[in-house]
């Protein structure tokens, strides 16, 4: 229960921070698809959806470059201990679903 609340709080705060603080190329959009925090609250993995999908590498590199700035803003708003270390991963759920759908169409 506590982890669920922490995940939702992190999702909300990081969404706001990324919207205000990150500067992406025009036409590139990111969405936080899932937040997964460890039980000891030390690590949080953020799964990011990218549109268009071919810009995923660009977004991944931008997130790596701006991670310290994002965490600094998060820590200034978040009052909990321990403070989770954030990592970003590109969510490939939609891409995998498209592959499965294409395979199913070929079968029928």
Backbone as a printed PyTorch tensor [residue, N CA C, xyz], in Angstrom:
tensor([[[  0.8240,  -1.2020,   0.0000],
         [  0.0000,   0.0000,   0.0000],
         [  0.8620,   1.2570,   0.0000]],

        [[  1.8760,   1.2940,   0.8590],
         [  2.7460,   2.4640,   0.9220],
         [  3.4960,   2.6560,  -0.3900]],

        [[  3.9990,   1.5630,  -0.9610],
         [  4.7370,   1.6490,  -2.2280],
         [  3.8400,   2.2020,  -3.3240]],

        [[  2.5810,   1.7950,  -3.3460],
         [  1.6380,   2.2990,  -4.3500],
         [  1.4810,   3.8050,  -4.2260]],

        [[  1.3600,   4.2920,  -3.0050],
         [  1.2270,   5.7390,  -2.7960],
         [  2.5010,   6.4770,  -3.1980]],

        [[  3.6450,   5.9070,  -2.8630],
         [  4.9210,   6.5160,  -3.2370],
         [  5.0470,   6.5540,  -4.7640]],

        [[  4.6900,   5.4590,  -5.4250],
         [  4.7550,   5.4100,  -6.8920],
         [  3.8800,   6.4900,  -7.5210]],

        [[  2.6670,   6.6500,  -7.0180],
         [  1.7640,   7.6710,  -7.5640],
         [  2.2820,   9.0830,  -7.3140]],

        [[  2.8170,   9.3180,  -6.1280],
         [  3.3870,  10.6230,  -5.8110],
         [  4.5710,  10.9330,  -6.7340]],

        [[  5.4630,   9.9570,  -6.8970],
         [  6.6160,  10.1520,  -7.7780],
         [  6.1800,  10.3790,  -9.2200]],

        [[  5.1890,   9.6340,  -9.6540],
         [  4.6860,   9.7910, -11.0240],
         [  4.1660,  11.2150, -11.2420]],

        [[  3.3990,  11.7010, -10.2850],
         [  2.8260,  13.0450, -10.3910],
         [  3.9250,  14.1090, -10.3840]],

        [[  4.8140,  14.0390,  -9.3860],
         [  5.8620,  15.0480,  -9.2640],
         [  6.8240,  15.0260, -10.4530]],

        [[  7.2370,  13.8430, -10.8700],
         [  8.1640,  13.7610, -11.9970],
         [  7.5110,  14.2110, -13.2960]],

        [[  6.2280,  13.9250, -13.4550],
         [  5.5140,  14.4130, -14.6300],
         [  5.5300,  15.9350, -14.7000]],

        [[  5.2750,  16.5650, -13.5610],
         [  5.2920,  18.0340, -13.5030],
         [  6.6950,  18.5840, -13.7660]],

        [[  7.6860,  17.9710, -13.1470],
         [  9.0670,  18.4350, -13.3070],
         [  9.5160,  18.2870, -14.7580]],

        [[  9.2470,  17.1390, -15.3430],
         [  9.6760,  16.8980, -16.7210],
         [  8.9630,  17.8250, -17.6950]],

        [[  7.7130,  18.1130, -17.4260],
         [  6.9550,  19.0170, -18.3000],
         [  7.5410,  20.4260, -18.2700]],

        [[  7.9260,  20.8880, -17.0810],
         [  8.4440,  22.2540, -16.9420],
         [  9.9270,  22.3800, -17.2460]],

        [[ 10.7170,  21.4060, -16.8550],
         [ 12.1680,  21.5480, -16.8840],
         [ 12.8640,  20.9530, -18.1020]],

        [[ 12.2410,  19.9780, -18.7490],
         [ 12.8910,  19.3470, -19.8970],
         [ 12.5370,  20.0670, -21.1800]],

        [[ 13.5240,  20.2310, -22.0070],
         [ 13.2640,  20.8240, -23.3150],
         [ 13.5760,  19.7700, -24.3760]],

        [[ 12.5240,  19.2760, -25.0060],
         [ 12.6630,  18.2740, -26.0540],
         [ 12.4420,  18.9250, -27.4130]],

        [[ 12.8270,  18.2060, -28.4490],
         [ 12.5770,  18.6810, -29.8070],
         [ 11.0750,  18.8790, -29.9930]],

        [[ 10.6880,  19.8170, -30.8460],
         [  9.2560,  19.9680, -31.1470],
         [  8.6940,  18.6670, -31.7400]],

        [[  7.5090,  18.3080, -31.3090],
         [  6.8500,  17.1100, -31.8260],
         [  7.2160,  15.8280, -31.1040]],

        [[  8.0620,  15.9040, -30.0890],
         [  8.4330,  14.7210, -29.3070],
         [  7.7130,  14.8080, -27.9690]],

        [[  6.9890,  13.7500, -27.6420],
         [  6.2160,  13.7220, -26.4100],
         [  6.6020,  12.5080, -25.5890]],

        [[  6.6390,  12.6950, -24.2620],
         [  6.9060,  11.5700, -23.3770],
         [  5.8000,  11.4690, -22.3340]],

        [[  5.5530,  10.2380, -21.9310],
         [  4.5510,   9.9550, -20.9150],
         [  5.1510,   8.9630, -19.9310]],

        [[  4.8770,   9.1630, -18.6690],
         [  5.3190,   8.2000, -17.6700],
         [  4.3070,   7.0570, -17.6790]],

        [[  4.7480,   5.9030, -18.1600],
         [  3.8650,   4.7540, -18.2970],
         [  3.7240,   3.9760, -16.9890]],

        [[  4.8250,   3.8820, -16.2420],
         [  4.8010,   3.0820, -15.0160],
         [  5.9140,   3.5520, -14.0950]],

        [[  5.6720,   3.4490, -12.8050],
         [  6.6780,   3.7610, -11.7890],
         [  6.8340,   2.5290, -10.9100]],

        [[  8.0660,   2.1130, -10.7080],
         [  8.3340,   0.9210,  -9.9140],
         [  9.4040,   1.2560,  -8.8680]],

        [[  8.9930,   1.3680,  -7.6100],
         [  9.9000,   1.7110,  -6.5160],
         [ 10.2140,   0.4660,  -5.7040]],

        [[ 11.4810,   0.3220,  -5.3210],
         [ 11.8840,  -0.8300,  -4.5110],
         [ 11.2440,  -0.7380,  -3.1230]],

        [[ 11.1310,  -1.8730,  -2.4640],
         [ 10.4960,  -1.9160,  -1.1390],
         [ 11.2200,  -1.0600,  -0.1090]],

        [[ 12.5470,  -0.9550,  -0.2450],
         [ 13.3080,  -0.1470,   0.7160],
         [ 13.3320,   1.3380,   0.3370]],

        [[ 12.6370,   1.7150,  -0.7230],
         [ 12.4810,   3.0910,  -1.1960],
         [ 13.7930,   3.7300,  -1.6720]],

        [[ 14.7920,   2.9280,  -1.9620],
         [ 16.0730,   3.4810,  -2.3910],
         [ 16.1600,   3.6810,  -3.9050]],

        [[ 15.3990,   2.9280,  -4.6680],
         [ 15.4880,   2.9830,  -6.1290],
         [ 14.1000,   3.0720,  -6.7550]],

        [[ 14.0000,   3.8720,  -7.7900],
         [ 12.7560,   3.9860,  -8.5430],
         [ 13.0720,   3.9080, -10.0220]],

        [[ 12.3810,   2.9960, -10.7030],
         [ 12.5020,   2.9170, -12.1610],
         [ 11.2680,   3.5560, -12.7740]],

        [[ 11.5170,   4.4810, -13.6800],
         [ 10.4360,   5.1720, -14.3890],
         [ 10.4100,   4.6300, -15.8100]],

        [[  9.2730,   4.0870, -16.2060],
         [  9.1070,   3.5870, -17.5650],
         [  8.4310,   4.6800, -18.3820]],

        [[  9.0960,   5.1080, -19.4420],
         [  8.6690,   6.2440, -20.2450],
         [  8.2220,   5.7750, -21.6180]],

        [[  7.0460,   6.2480, -22.0550],
         [  6.5880,   6.0310, -23.4300],
         [  6.9820,   7.2440, -24.2460]],

        [[  7.4460,   7.0050, -25.4620],
         [  7.9080,   8.0820, -26.3260],
         [  7.1050,   8.0770, -27.6110]],

        [[  6.6790,   9.2740, -28.0280],
         [  6.0110,   9.4270, -29.3180],
         [  6.6960,  10.5500, -30.0620]],

        [[  7.0910,  10.3540, -31.2720],
         [  7.1190,   9.1130, -32.0490],
         [  8.2000,   8.1550, -31.5260]],

        [[  7.9500,   6.8670, -31.7190],
         [  8.8130,   5.8310, -31.1600],
         [ 10.2590,   5.9210, -31.6400]],

        [[ 10.4730,   6.4100, -32.8570],
         [ 11.8420,   6.4790, -33.3860],
         [ 12.6970,   7.5130, -32.6550]],

        [[ 12.0990,   8.3320, -31.8050],
         [ 12.8370,   9.3220, -31.0180],
         [ 13.2290,   8.7920, -29.6350]],

        [[ 13.0260,   7.5050, -29.3940],
         [ 13.2940,   6.9180, -28.0730],
         [ 14.7560,   7.0770, -27.6670]],

        [[ 15.6730,   6.8780, -28.5900],
         [ 17.0960,   7.0160, -28.2590],
         [ 17.4150,   8.4640, -27.8750]],

        [[ 16.8840,   9.4110, -28.6340],
         [ 17.0880,  10.8310, -28.3280],
         [ 16.5670,  11.1660, -26.9280]],

        [[ 15.3680,  10.6910, -26.5980],
         [ 14.7760,  10.9590, -25.2810],
         [ 15.6060,  10.2980, -24.1820]],

        [[ 16.0440,   9.0820, -24.4250],
         [ 16.8640,   8.3720, -23.4410],
         [ 18.1530,   9.1370, -23.1470]],

        [[ 18.8240,   9.6250, -24.1740],
         [ 20.0550,  10.3940, -23.9940],
         [ 19.7770,  11.7220, -23.2790]],

        [[ 18.6740,  12.3700, -23.6120],
         [ 18.3130,  13.6340, -22.9630],
         [ 18.0350,  13.4080, -21.4810]],

        [[ 17.3340,  12.3290, -21.1500],
         [ 17.0510,  12.0180, -19.7480],
         [ 18.3400,  11.7490, -18.9740]],

        [[ 19.2820,  11.0450, -19.5950],
         [ 20.5650,  10.7850, -18.9330],
         [ 21.2910,  12.0900, -18.6260]],

        [[ 21.2820,  13.0100, -19.5920],
         [ 21.9720,  14.2850, -19.4160],
         [ 21.3240,  15.1440, -18.3320]],

        [[ 19.9950,  15.0750, -18.2300],
         [ 19.2630,  15.9490, -17.3200],
         [ 18.8520,  15.2660, -16.0170]],

        [[ 19.3460,  14.0630, -15.7760],
         [ 18.9350,  13.2990, -14.5960],
         [ 19.2540,  14.0380, -13.2990]],

        [[ 20.4360,  14.5960, -13.1880],
         [ 20.8060,  15.2920, -11.9480],
         [ 19.8800,  16.4750, -11.6840]],

        [[ 19.5590,  17.2210, -12.7220],
         [ 18.6600,  18.3680, -12.5780],
         [ 17.2480,  17.9100, -12.1850]],

        [[ 16.7790,  16.8390, -12.7930],
         [ 15.4470,  16.3040, -12.4860],
         [ 15.4030,  15.8320, -11.0340]],

        [[ 16.4280,  15.0920, -10.6010],
         [ 16.4600,  14.6000,  -9.2220],
         [ 16.5460,  15.7510,  -8.2340]],

        [[ 17.3050,  16.7830,  -8.5430],
         [ 17.4210,  17.9440,  -7.6580],
         [ 16.0480,  18.5890,  -7.4430]],

        [[ 15.2910,  18.7800,  -8.5320],
         [ 13.9510,  19.3590,  -8.4130],
         [ 13.0280,  18.4300,  -7.6250]],

        [[ 13.1440,  17.1330,  -7.8730],
         [ 12.3100,  16.1640,  -7.1550],
         [ 12.6180,  16.2080,  -5.6590]],

        [[ 13.8890,  16.2110,  -5.2920],
         [ 14.2730,  16.2000,  -3.8900],
         [ 13.8310,  17.4670,  -3.1730]],

        [[ 13.7570,  18.5730,  -3.8970],
         [ 13.3060,  19.8160,  -3.2630],
         [ 11.8100,  19.7770,  -2.9440]],

        [[ 11.0520,  18.9380,  -3.6540],
         [  9.6080,  18.8380,  -3.4350],
         [  9.2230,  17.6550,  -2.5630]],

        [[ 10.0870,  16.6610,  -2.5000],
         [  9.7750,  15.4090,  -1.8210],
         [ 10.4380,  15.4000,  -0.4460]],

        [[  9.6460,  15.1500,   0.5680],
         [ 10.1730,  15.1440,   1.9340],
         [ 10.0010,  13.7520,   2.5200]],

        [[ 10.9250,  12.8810,   2.1500],
         [ 10.8870,  11.5180,   2.6600],
         [ 12.3230,  10.9940,   2.7390]],

        [[ 12.4950,   9.9910,   3.5540],
         [ 13.7900,   9.3400,   3.6680],
         [ 13.5620,   7.8500,   3.6290]],

        [[ 14.3740,   7.1120,   2.9150],
         [ 15.4420,   7.5890,   2.0420],
         [ 14.8730,   8.1920,   0.7580]],

        [[ 15.6950,   8.9920,   0.1030],
         [ 15.3030,   9.5700,  -1.1810],
         [ 15.6360,   8.5560,  -2.2660]],

        [[ 14.6700,   8.1960,  -3.0870],
         [ 14.9470,   7.1770,  -4.1110],
         [ 15.8410,   7.7070,  -5.2340]],

        [[ 16.7180,   6.8380,  -5.7040],
         [ 17.5570,   7.1550,  -6.8560],
         [ 16.7360,   6.7840,  -8.0960]],

        [[ 16.5930,   7.7340,  -9.0090],
         [ 15.7290,   7.5620, -10.1780],
         [ 16.5180,   7.0160, -11.3550]],

        [[ 15.9190,   6.0730, -12.0690],
         [ 16.4620,   5.6320, -13.3550],
         [ 15.2980,   5.5840, -14.3430]],

        [[ 15.6070,   5.8380, -15.5950],
         [ 14.5950,   5.8620, -16.6460],
         [ 14.8030,   4.7140, -17.6080]],

        [[ 13.6950,   4.1180, -18.0410],
         [ 13.7230,   3.0720, -19.0520],
         [ 12.6160,   3.3650, -20.0520]],

        [[ 12.8920,   3.0500, -21.3070],
         [ 11.8790,   3.2410, -22.3440],
         [ 10.8990,   2.0770, -22.2620]],

        [[  9.6160,   2.3920, -22.1610],
         [  8.5620,   1.3770, -22.0940],
         [  8.2920,   0.8660, -23.5010]],

        [[  8.4250,  -0.4160, -23.6880],
         [  8.2470,  -1.0130, -25.0150],
         [  6.9420,  -1.7940, -25.1230]],

        [[  6.0220,  -1.5700, -24.2110],
         [  4.7620,  -2.3080, -24.2040],
         [  3.9780,  -2.1100, -25.4950]],

        [[  3.8360,  -0.8610, -25.9370],
         [  3.0670,  -0.5810, -27.1570],
         [  3.7420,  -1.2060, -28.3680]],

        [[  5.0510,  -1.1200, -28.4210],
         [  5.8070,  -1.6960, -29.5370],
         [  5.6190,  -3.2130, -29.5850]],

        [[  5.7110,  -3.8590, -28.4230],
         [  5.5180,  -5.3150, -28.3670],
         [  4.0810,  -5.6990, -28.7280]],

        [[  3.1130,  -4.8920, -28.2890],
         [  1.7110,  -5.1660, -28.6210],
         [  1.4910,  -5.0700, -30.1310]],

        [[  2.1260,  -4.1100, -30.7890],
         [  2.0230,  -3.9840, -32.2450],
         [  2.5810,  -5.2170, -32.9420]],

        [[  3.7090,  -5.7330, -32.4500],
         [  4.3060,  -6.9380, -33.0450],
         [  3.3630,  -8.1270, -32.9210]],

        [[  2.7730,  -8.2930, -31.7440],
         [  1.8440,  -9.4090, -31.5260],
         [  0.6290,  -9.2660, -32.4310]],

        [[  0.1220,  -8.0400, -32.5450],
         [ -1.0430,  -7.7950, -33.3980],
         [ -0.7290,  -8.1250, -34.8580]],

        [[  0.4320,  -7.7570, -35.3410],
         [  0.8240,  -8.0640, -36.7290],
         [  0.9280,  -9.5740, -36.9400]],

        [[  1.4870, -10.2740, -35.9730],
         [  1.6090, -11.7310, -36.0750],
         [  0.2160, -12.3620, -36.1270]],

        [[ -0.6820, -11.8890, -35.2740],
         [ -2.0450, -12.4250, -35.2610],
         [ -2.7610, -12.1610, -36.5760]],

        [[ -2.5600, -10.9920, -37.1590],
         [ -3.1810, -10.6810, -38.4480],
         [ -2.6590, -11.5800, -39.5480]],

        [[ -1.3610, -11.8990, -39.5020],
         [ -0.7660, -12.7830, -40.5050],
         [ -1.3260, -14.1960, -40.3780]],

        [[ -1.6330, -14.6070, -39.1600],
         [ -2.1520, -15.9660, -38.9400],
         [ -3.5930, -16.1060, -39.4090]],

        [[ -4.3360, -15.0210, -39.3460],
         [ -5.7560, -15.1160, -39.7200],
         [ -6.0020, -14.3930, -40.9560]]])
